[in-house]
Amino acid sequence: MDRLGLKCLNIILAEDRNYPIGSFIDLVRKEFPHSSCITLTDNNYLDMRKSIKTPPLLTKGWFVLVFVNKLTTDILQYVNVEDNVTIFVVRSNEELAEVERLFAIADIRPKIVNNLKPEQSKVLKYIRQELGVDLGLAKYIAKRHRYYLPKVFESVEVLKVVPKITRDSVKRYTRASSDMTFPGLFDFIIGVGKFDYNRASTLVSSYRYGGDFLFKYTLKRFKLYLMLYDKILEGSLSIDNYKAWYEANKKELKDISEHLVKKVLEAFGEVSYDKLWYLSNLYQSEYDKGASVGSFLAILSISEY
């Protein structure tokens, strides 16, 4: 705690929910045991606000994450607890300005951390940690996308299933710009995308020697979706609690972002579990027969109907 200089502090953190590269939340969370962490949302604020007034067992104060959309000066005053480290998370510069205004009204001086556009060094560190590549290759990947976070994030996700990452494989499996992304392709496969077959098949055809990669990426996506569908069906995950659920389970969700959790919840209303399971088995069966771009294109056409 002391080495971070965060003792007894209120922090406004501006951080992108979809691409939190170099997450400040993760940096601070490491300083606290799990039992000393609390997440406040619009849904649980009334129930949890008493807890933050009573010190936890293992630390002097709580680490409190605040995802309350309708912040008021009353709420700010209530969670302004000595010995706690409280982070108020915002997702844009507009939200940051509004929350700063509320703090000024409440006469509370917060620390501001703006991580909406991380330093290049943080982006490079993220790429190296996720892919296990050297600095030179990390710079090549980042510069290929001009450090634009959505494309960096997508390429990292794609390259995770590539056996050996080299400049040639980066060129082969990622695109500096593309009419359709791989997440968009999967949306088309399960029937929630706005893309037509021609655009989907064009992306697939551009990977004419990458049949194994295409199947592995798609099957991994199916596995993640089915796992989250199970959580939804058992009642532990919903559109009302997904932010708090994600924060509570983040360590176990290695390749899943909060953005993906939300996408799955949105798909749940359009795509049945049976359809997802059927398509997953169909792609697995074709992969077992021998992965090729031709076989991928053949079953891709099913998504038109």
N, C-alpha and C positions, 0 to 999 in steps of 0.2 A: 504493500500500500504506500508506504512512505516514499519508496523510490519512484513512484509515479506522481507523487505530489498531489494525491487525490483525497487526503484526509478531510472529512467533514465538508463535503463539497456538493454543490448542485451544478450539473453540467447540461447544457443544451447541445445535443449531438445531431448534426445534419448528415445523414448517411442514406445512400440509395438502398431501398429494400431488395432490389433485384440483383445488384452487383456490388455487394459490400466488400470490395477488395481492401485488405488491410483494415479489417473491422476494428474500430476502437472499442466496441462492446466486448469483443473477444479478449482484447488486451486487458481490460479492467476485470473481466470475469475471472481471469486466471488467478487474481489476487484473493479470491473468496472461495470458501468451500461451498458446495452445492446447497447445503442447509442454510446458508446465509444470504441466499439470493431470492428476491421476490420480483415478480412481474405484475405491474398494475395495468389493467385495460378498462375500457368502458364497462365491460361486463362484470368484472370482479372488484372494482374499486371500493364499493361500499363494504364488501366483506373483508378486504385485505387491509384497509386503511388503519385498523386498530393494531394489526400485527407490526407495522413499521414503527410504532411508538415503543414497543417492547424489544430490548436488545436480544439478538439471537444467542445461542449457547456458545458458539465457537469463536465469534468475533465481537468486537466492541459495538459495531454497527452493521446495518444491512447494506447490501448492494441492491438498489431498487431500480428496475427498468420501468419507465412510464410510457405506455402506448395509449394514452388517453386522448382521444380526438377533440373532445370538447373541454379543453382546459379552461379553468377560471382562476382568478386570483385567490379565491377561497381554497381551491385544491392546492395551489402552489404553497400557500401558507401552511396547510395541513401536512404536506409531505416534506416541508422544510425542517427536517429533524437532525439535531446535532448528532454527530458520529456516523450518520448514514452517508453513503455516496449514492446520489440519485441522478440518473441519466434520463433526460426528457428527449425522446427520439422524434425528430422531424424528418420529412422526406424531400423537402425542396427549400430553396432560398426564400420563397414566399412564406412558408410555414415558419421558417427560422425567424424572419422579421416579426411575425405576429407573436410568437412565443417570447421573443426578446422584449416586445412591448408589454406583455403581461407581467414579466419579471420586473420591469421598471415600475409599473403601477404598484406591484406588491412590495417594492423597495427591497428586492433580493438581488444580489449580484452573483450571476452565474459565470461559470467558465464556458466559453464557446469553442466547440470543436467542429470545424466544417470539413467533412470527409466526402463531400459530394463529388469532388474531383481530386482523387488521391494524387500525391506526388508520383512522378515516374518511377522513383526508386521503390515505392510500395507496389506498384503494378508489376514491376520486374520480380520483386520478391515473391509475390503471389504466384506468378507463372512458374518460377523455379520450384517453389514448394509443392505446387499441385502436380507438376509434370516431371520433376526431378531432372531438369535440364540445366546446362551451364548458362552463365550470364550472356554469352554471345548469342546463343540460340533464343534465350528469353527476349533479348533486345530485337532479334529478327522477327519474332512473333508479334511483339508489341508494335514495332514500327510498321509491320505489314498492315496493321489496323489503325495506325496513327494514334495509338493509345486510346482508341474509342472503346469504352468499357463493355458495351453490349457485344461487340464483335470479339473482343479479347475473351470475354466470359464464354461465349459460344465456342470459340476455337479451342479453348482449354478443355471444355466438356467433350468436344469431338476427339481431341488428341489423346484423351485418357484411355481410349480403347485401342490405340495404335501401339503395336508391340515395341517398335523402336522409333523414337522421334528424332528425325534429322531434318535438315533444311528441305530435302527432297520430299519427305513425308508431309511436312508442313504445307508445301506447295500443292501436294497431291490431294490432301484431305481437307484443306481449309480454303476459303475464298476471301479475298480482300473486300469484295462486295458481291452480293448475290441477290437475285430476284426472290429466292426462297431460302430460308435457313433450314437446318436440320430439325429444330423444334417445330417449325412450320410444316415440314414434311410429315412429321409424326401426327400433327393435328389433322392433316389431310387423310392419313391412313385410317385414323379412328373415326373420322367424319365430323370434325368440329372446325376444320380450317376453311378459309375463304378462297383457297387456291384451287385452280382447276387441274385436271390430269396432265395437260400439256406442260404446265410449269413444274409440276412434281416430277414428271418423267424426264424433263430436261435436266434437273438437278441430279437425278439418279444416273442418267446416261453419261453425265460428265465424269462419273467415277467408274468408268468402264472396266478398270482393273481392281476396283475396290469392293467387290461383292461381299467378301468376308467382313469388311469394316461396316458396310451398310446394314447387314443383318445383325451384327453384334450391337451396333448402336441402337437399332430398333428394338431388339429383344431386351436390352438393358432398360429401355424406356418403358416397355410393357411391364417388366418386373416392378419398377418403381410405382407405376400407376396402379397395378393390382395390389401392391402392398398398402398404398394409401387408400384405395377403395375399401380394403378390409377394415382400416381404421375408421372410415366414415360409417360403414355398415354396423360396426360394433358400438358406435355412438361416442367414441372418444375424440373424433375430429369433425368439425363443422365450419361453415363460413363465419360463424359468430366467434369461434375461439381459436381459429387457425394461427393467428399471430402468437398468442400465448402458448399454444400447443407446440409450435415450431421452436420457440425460444427454450421451452422445457425439454425438448427432445433433440436439440441441435447437434449435440455431440455424436449421437447415434446415426444421424441423417447425413452421412458423409458426402454423398453426391446429390443431395437434394437442397434446393434453395427455397426460401419462403415464397418466392415468385412461382416456383413449380407447384408447391402445395396449393396455392390459390388457383392455378390453372387446372389442377386435377379436380378441385372442388367445383369449378365452373363446368368442367367436362362431365362430371357426375350427373348433372341434370339433363345432359344430352345423350350420353353414351352409357348403355346398360353394362352391368358387370358381365353378363353373358356374352355380349358382343365383344367386349375387351378380351375376355378369356378365349373366345373362339379365334379371334384374330391373332392373339399371342401364340396359340397352338399351331395355327396355320403357318405363321412365319417361322416358328421353331421347326416344324416338319420340313419346310423347304430348305431351311439351313442345314438340317441333318442330312438331307439328300445330297448336299453339295452346293455351297453358296456361290451364286453367280449373279451378275447384274441382270441377266436375262430372266432368271427365275424371280428376282425381286420385282422387275417390271411387270411380269405376268400376274403376280398376285396384287401388285399395286393397283391394277385396273379395277379390282373389286371395290375399291373405295369410291368409285364413281357411282355406285348403285346403293 
